[in-house]
């Protein structure tokens, strides 16, 4: 039988009694849209096979170790209490100072 524990508070999660929540986070570089997806006559006439060949040739020149830090995936098991805290503040940002002004 598999035993799970919360990755935040380290408390064991009893799967038969409690709900175990899984959080998956994926970090990857964003590719900006430069309008290339718009349909134009020029795009219709493009040689897509040639473009693919050029991409594959460039990939051959790229060192795979350089791409190691490009994409990362994380997976965490959380208990219910830690899930509630995570959902309220997923990035763990400390709240700034709030001012409570009287209504004069």
N, C-alpha and C positions, 0 to 999 in steps of 0.2 A: 504494500500500500504506500502511495506517495504521501509525503508530509510536506506541507507548505508553511511558510512563515512570511509575515508582512515585511517587505523590504524597507519600510520606513521605521516602524517601531520594534521590529524583530519578534513580535508576539506570534506564537504558533496559530495557524488558522485551521480550525477543525472543519474539514470540507463537508462532512455529513450534517453539521449543525449550522455553520456560518457560510455566507457567500464570500467567495474569493473573487476579487476584482483584478483584472489584468489591464495594465496601462502599457501601451506601445507608443514609442516616440521614434520618429524617423527624421534625421537631419540630413539635408542634401542641398547642394547649391541651386539657387533659383535661376532659371533661364528666362530672361526678359523677352517679351514678345516684341519683335521689331516690325510687325505688320506683314511678315512673310506668309502668314496663313490666309491672307486676303486673295480672293480669286481674281486673277488678271490674265490677259492673253499671254503675257510673257511667262507667267508661271505655268500655264498649260503647255507652252512650247519647250519648257526646260527638259533636259535629259536627266531624269531621275536616276537612271542606272549609273551614269557618269558621276553624279553627285555622291551616290552611295560608295562607289569605288574610291573616290577621293577621301571620304570619311574613313573607310577601312584602312587606307594607306596611312592616314594620319594616326589612327589608333595603333598601328604597328610601330610607329615611331615613339609613342608615349610610353614612359616607364610606368609600369603598373603600381610600383610602390608610391609614386606621386599621387595616384588616385585613391590610396588607402584612406586618407583623411577626408575624402570628398563626401562620402555617404556613410552614416552611422545609424544603426538601429538599436534601440534599447527596449527592454521588456521588464516590467516590474509587477510583482504580486502585492496587492494592498488589502488590508482588512477594511471593514466598513467605515470605521472612524477615520482612518487615514485617507480613504477614498473621498469622504466628505470634505476634508481639509484640502485635498488636492484639487477637487472640482471648484472650490471657492477661490483658490489661488494657484493655478497650475504652474506658474513660473516661480513661485516662492518669493515674489517681490514684496519687500517690507512696505507697508503703507506709509505714505507721507504724513506730515502733521496736519491734522484737521482742526479748523477753528470753529468754535460754536459761538456765533454772534447772537446777541439778544435781538428780538424784533421790537425796536422802539418806534 
